[in-house]
Amino acid sequence: MSDRLLSAPQNYDDWLRHLKERIRTAQVRAALAVNQELLLLYWQIGRSILEQQQQEGWGTKVIERLAKDLRKEFPNVKGFSRSNLSYMKAFAEAYPDDAIVQRSVGQLPWRYNIALIDKLKTQEQRLWYAEKTVENGWSRDILVYQIESNLFQRQGGAITNFDRTLPQAQSDLAKQLVKDPYSFEFLPLQENAQERELEQSLVTHIRDFLMELGVGFSFVGSQYYLEVDGEAYYLDLLFYHLKLRCFIVIDLKMGEFQPEYSGKMNFYVSAVDDLLRHSTDNPTIGLILCKSKSKTKAEYALRNLNTPIAVTTHRLPKSLKENLPTVEQLEIEMNAAISELAGQAKPKSDTADK
């Protein structure tokens, strides 16, 4: 019986291949629908900014104020940075009619459209490159390369109608559409809601734990917003330590430590040092809290970094021991919090199934 179940029936491989292709195509169609809705929202926001500036005489500072107000109202929604709002305005200027979202540009992720706005001056060329991108399934890097190599001039400026073209499911464009964070992060439920609640509860739990220690932690913010080179970044937890006189960045990881975590934390620490740190403050400290241990990977990842970063799997520098919780304390609290929160989130058993 088991052998019959394990052996594939005749024509199974062909059937499976077609089924996989249908799933991938459905994923792309769903991503396209979300992407078009996002671009329409961005166009409407950009158009509204333009109208208010033209009719009411508002200056450019209103964009900075709007960015702060939108982030305050929608703390879990990304894409409302000052620079991104400026691009929304430029998007509406580049395409005066919102029907443009139904054309090829509506099938491109937001970052592709930013490249078209930044690198091209006419709507004709933007549409031509957008349609070529959809037709050929280009990645953003290939799109930029084709623009910089003047493909429009080399091939002629004929506009073709690719309004209904669906990128091939295996193309670079399709893969980018499905994974592009801006496609889904503007939706409050882009992930499993239960998992998201767990993560938010974990942040609150660790924050309260550190505050209750009474060793100098002053809470600055959770999901603290930073803008670097026009892109938005969010720190899980940001504290200022009153005794150490420095900022402390905390990055929470639900799983095992990975080497790339140290590079990301190094980036966060450097950004806080440049954007928030006062000249009288000490260098910022980064703490990476992980669910499980991998001491060797942590030691390798931190060996040649000059940034003061500690991982729950790695010993804290001696100079910090007196004023920061020990590795063991952080590790125990992290695992206890995850266990408690995971237990709360388990679905109740259905008595009808018993």
Salt bridges, closest charged atoms under 4 A:
ASP14 OD1 - ARG17 NH2 2.80
ASP69 OD2 - ARG65 NE 3.83
GLU131 OE2 - ARG103 NH2 3.36
GLU135 OE1 - LYS132 NZ 3.67
GLU148 OE2 - LYS119 NZ 3.14
ASP163 OD1 - ARG103 NE 3.90
ASP180 OD1 - ARG111 NH1 2.57
GLU185 OE2 - LYS78 NZ 3.98
ASP208 OD1 - ARG207 NH2 3.03
GLU227 OE2 - ARG82 NH2 3.38
ASP251 OD2 - LYS253 NZ 3.40
GLU256 OE2 - LYS297 NZ 2.95
ASP273 OD1 - ARG277 NH1 3.93
GLU331 OE2 - LYS293 NZ 3.51
GLU333 OE2 - HIS205 NE2 2.74
